[in-house]
């Protein structure tokens, strides 16, 4: 009785130690990745041909004002010290003041990012709910006309420009058929009717119980989300098809068929089950791309998201806003990638 108890205690202790090492390694890699992101953005801020002092005081300021601002911004200090101050400011959420809006950049990011997050989330849901079944069906019917149609659809997702598709969608479904609302996030006479709690307009409308605002928000959301969903669908369907074709050639699938398993069970229980781990990485990457790559869609639909904000900042040489938005997008990539790694370990015991 004593030996098994001691053995179980030792086993639990070893698992605890292994788990602690994994958590420390995870935290260290995440911190180093974030530090590398800050180093890159700091370097970009120093090499771009834009004088940060002139951007603040203007090109007509006196030399005395210029010199005082130069010292106040810490640009007279060594680069190492400047980088340390830069890291401190970023960690505390101080990205400076946006020249475009006159507000702190952090306030702008909190204001604009939820719109992008909402649109990208609906887009990835469309991509996953349609792309995964389409990839499975294409692999199960490899070489058929159905497989060819899905592959052509995937190629269109890579070939068609997002801005062109957005303009066509507006012309057909908004101006022509009148099925959806037009540009913007909500009809102007509904703007501000629901209190901002999460920043996600659909969620805030549900919390407030205002179904009219929810309907308007969804009507504006459907077209840009569908376009983003189409692009993610193309990638997810292609990768799912590739993974499934590999699994359908494995011996255990042949064995399942020999034993009399139905084709549905062979495809979804035996072939699809192992690829779910790989799909986690694919979906995570696709989601991150939608969050940072929706600039053209936001411009076409006048969507008040981070892509539109970043474009305006670039055109006005607003480096505080540009670097702040870049850090936010990079942080999103880091979080999604690290979350995908955690899910990978959870669903695949072999990776532990």
Order of alpha helices (4+ residues) and beta strands (2+ residues): alpha-alpha-alpha-alpha-alpha-alpha-alpha-alpha-alpha-alpha-alpha-alpha-alpha-alpha
